Amino acid sequence: MVQVVQPRWGLLVGKGVVSLGVLAVLAYLAQMIIGLDMADWEFWTITSVGTAATALTVVLANQRVITAHQAAEAATKNQRKAFEDVLVPLALNLVQIASTPNNAERRALKQQTKLAIVALTANLIGPAEARACFLEETPTSTPGAREVRCLNNLWAGRSVAPVTTFKETDQRGRELLKLLDDGASQFVPDVDQLLPPLRPDSDSYKTYITCSVKVGDRSFGLLTVDCPNPGDLQQDDVTMVEVFARMLGVALA
């Protein structure tokens, strides 16, 4: 997601455009109202000020458009660079996973892919405070005791660690396991709007996206991303997280 942030000086330019525009209007209004009763030098002084203010308004407005365009180009280049830095080695990992006959090497490559996709999700979804995590179901033979956990510290983003274990014995755990089994995704714009049993145990995040990592009938886990403020994540972000989750599923399958 590209976010174009206008530089602070650009905001000052914007205020200058407004101020000069107002000055130009006032100058010409003065001519209309008192032009017949003023001395020639006063009339031409006000006219000159109005003309200069109008011209400068146009120039600064045009400069503001150029600045916004340059900022958009820079943001696009930055995002493309981020994709290249992660997606190129990720693609190579996928090729190696598919081609290597060595099980130990394949497991190591899969772990690297998990780390890469979690980092990619944290860095490219939402603002700088985003946090991503990969939850995997732990093996169990006890009915009603399923759980998903963040194994091997597979999370990235802001420094606060996420909740790492969700159990079938509580409602939040059951909801996550249902998403996992259904191969579905969930976007919660504001956790405070959830029913109390489904709300997080802390205030470390207020919005999140959860996507199942599943290929065919095989479920591998859940890719999640959360942010500290409502509005940090949007519905459009769900599609991108789903793409990353599918890439991870292909690597693990």
C-alpha positions in Angstrom: 0.0 0.0 0.0 1.5 3.3 -1.0 1.0 6.3 1.3 2.1 9.7 0.0 3.0 12.0 2.8 3.4 15.6 1.9 6.6 17.2 3.4 6.0 19.8 6.1 7.3 22.6 4.0 4.7 21.6 1.4 2.0 22.3 4.0 3.5 25.8 4.4 3.4 26.3 0.6 -0.2 25.3 0.7 -1.0 27.9 3.3 1.0 30.5 1.3 -1.2 29.7 -1.8 -4.3 30.3 0.2 -3.0 33.6 1.7 -1.9 35.0 -1.6 -5.1 34.0 -3.2 -7.0 35.9 -0.5 -4.7 38.9 -1.0 -5.4 38.9 -4.7 -9.2 38.8 -4.2 -9.1 41.6 -1.7 -7.0 43.7 -4.0 -9.4 43.5 -6.8 -12.4 44.0 -4.6 -10.8 47.2 -3.3 -10.5 48.4 -6.9 -14.1 47.7 -7.6 -15.4 49.4 -4.4 -13.2 52.5 -4.2 -11.4 52.7 -7.5 -13.4 55.7 -8.6 -12.5 57.8 -5.5 -8.8 56.9 -5.1 -5.7 58.6 -6.4 -4.1 57.1 -9.5 -1.0 55.9 -7.7 -3.1 54.2 -5.1 -5.2 52.5 -7.8 -2.2 51.2 -9.7 -0.4 50.1 -6.5 -3.4 47.9 -5.5 -3.7 46.6 -9.1 0.0 45.7 -9.1 -0.2 43.9 -5.8 -3.3 41.9 -6.9 -1.6 40.9 -10.2 1.6 39.8 -8.5 -0.3 37.9 -5.9 -2.4 36.1 -8.5 0.7 35.2 -10.6 2.5 33.9 -7.5 -0.6 31.9 -6.4 -0.6 30.1 -9.8 3.2 29.4 -9.6 3.1 28.0 -6.1 0.0 25.9 -6.8 1.8 24.4 -9.8 4.9 23.8 -7.6 2.7 22.1 -5.1 1.3 19.7 -7.7 4.9 18.9 -8.9 6.0 18.2 -5.3 3.0 15.8 -4.7 3.8 14.1 -8.0 7.5 13.7 -7.0 6.5 12.3 -3.6 4.2 9.8 -5.3 7.0 8.7 -7.6 9.4 8.3 -4.7 6.9 6.3 -2.7 6.3 4.0 -5.7 10.0 3.5 -6.1 10.5 2.7 -2.4 7.7 0.1 -2.5 9.1 -1.5 -5.7 12.6 -1.7 -4.0 11.0 -3.3 -0.9 9.3 -5.9 -3.1 12.4 -6.6 -5.0 14.5 -7.0 -1.8 12.2 -9.6 -0.5 10.3 -11.2 -3.4 13.4 -12.1 -5.5 15.1 -14.2 -2.8 11.7 -15.5 -1.8 11.1 -16.7 -5.4 14.5 -18.4 -5.4 13.6 -20.1 -2.1 10.4 -21.5 -3.7 12.4 -22.9 -6.6 14.9 -24.5 -4.3 12.2 -26.0 -2.1 10.6 -27.6 -5.1 13.8 -28.9 -6.5 16.0 -30.0 -3.6 15.9 -33.8 -2.7 17.3 -33.2 0.8 14.6 -33.1 3.5 16.8 -31.2 6.0 17.7 -28.6 3.5 14.0 -28.3 2.4 13.0 -27.8 6.1 15.5 -25.0 6.4 14.3 -23.3 3.2 10.7 -23.5 4.4 11.7 -21.8 7.7 13.5 -19.1 5.8 10.4 -18.6 3.7 8.2 -18.3 6.8 10.5 -15.6 8.2 10.6 -13.7 4.8 6.8 -13.6 4.4 6.2 -12.6 8.0 8.7 -9.8 7.6 7.2 -8.8 4.3 3.7 -8.7 5.8 4.9 -6.5 8.7 6.8 -4.1 6.4 4.3 -3.6 3.6 0.9 -3.9 5.2 -0.3 -0.9 7.3 1.9 1.8 8.9 5.3 1.5 10.5 3.7 0.1 13.8 2.3 -3.0 12.1 3.2 -6.4 13.5 2.8 -9.7 11.7 2.9 -13.3 13.0 2.5 -16.8 11.7 0.5 -19.2 13.9 0.9 -22.9 13.4 -1.3 -25.7 14.8 0.5 -27.9 17.3 0.1 -31.7 16.9 -2.3 -33.2 19.5 -4.2 -36.5 19.8 -6.5 -35.2 22.5 -10.0 -34.2 21.2 -11.1 -30.7 22.1 -7.5 -29.7 22.9 -6.3 -28.2 19.6 -4.2 -25.0 19.7 -2.3 -22.7 17.4 0.9 -21.1 18.4 3.6 -18.7 17.2 6.5 -21.1 17.0 10.2 -20.2 16.8 9.4 -16.5 17.3 7.9 -16.2 13.9 6.8 -12.6 14.2 8.1 -9.2 13.0 7.2 -5.6 13.4 6.9 -3.4 16.4 8.9 -4.4 19.5 5.9 -5.6 21.6 5.6 -9.4 21.3 2.2 -10.8 20.2 0.1 -13.4 22.0 1.7 -16.6 21.0 -0.9 -19.3 22.0 -4.6 -19.7 21.2 -6.5 -22.8 22.5 -9.6 -24.5 21.5 -10.8 -24.3 25.1 -11.5 -20.5 24.8 -13.7 -18.7 22.3 -10.9 -16.8 20.6 -9.0 -20.0 20.0 -12.1 -21.7 18.5 -12.7 -18.8 16.2 -9.1 -19.0 14.9 -9.3 -22.7 14.4 -12.5 -22.3 12.4 -10.8 -19.8 10.1 -8.0 -22.3 9.7 -10.3 -25.2 8.9 -12.4 -23.1 6.5 -9.5 -21.6 4.7 -11.0 -18.2 5.4 -9.9 -14.6 6.2 -11.1 -12.1 8.8 -10.7 -8.4 9.0 -11.6 -6.6 12.3 -11.5 -2.8 11.8 -11.9 -2.1 15.6 -11.5 -4.7 18.3 -13.6 -2.7 20.7 -16.6 -3.5 18.5 -16.2 -7.2 19.1 -18.1 -9.2 21.7 -16.2 -9.2 25.1 -15.0 -12.9 24.9 -13.4 -12.2 21.4 -11.5 -9.0 22.4 -7.7 -9.2 22.9 -6.4 -9.5 26.4 -4.4 -6.3 26.1 -4.6 -2.9 24.4 -1.5 -3.6 22.3 -3.5 -3.6 19.0 -6.9 -2.3 17.9 -7.3 -3.7 14.4 -6.1 -6.9 12.7 -6.3 -9.2 9.7 -6.1 -13.0 9.9 -5.7 -15.2 6.8 -5.6 -19.0 6.7 -2.6 -20.6 5.1 -4.1 -23.6 3.3 -3.5 -25.5 0.1 -6.2 -27.9 -1.0 -7.1 -29.9 2.1 -3.9 -29.2 3.9 -3.9 -26.4 6.6 -0.6 -25.0 7.7 -1.5 -22.1 10.0 -2.7 -18.5 10.1 -0.9 -15.4 8.9 -1.9 -12.4 11.0 -1.1 -8.6 11.0 -2.3 -6.2 13.6 -1.9 -2.4 14.3 -2.3 -0.2 17.4 -5.0 2.1 16.0 -8.4 1.6 14.3 -8.0 2.8 10.7 -4.4 1.6 10.4 -5.6 -1.3 8.3 -8.2 -1.2 5.5 -10.3 -3.8 3.6 -7.9 -3.5 0.7 -5.1 -4.8 2.8 -6.9 -8.1 3.2 -6.2 -9.1 -0.4 -2.4 -8.4 0.0 -2.3 -10.5 3.2 -4.1 -13.3 1.4 -1.6 -13.2 -1.4 1.3 -13.6 1.1 -0.6 -16.4 2.8 -1.1 -18.3 -0.5 2.6 -17.9 -1.3 3.5 -19.3 2.1 1.1 -22.2 1.6 2.7 -23.0 -1.7 6.2 -23.1 -0.1 5.0 -25.3 2.8 3.1 -27.7 0.5 
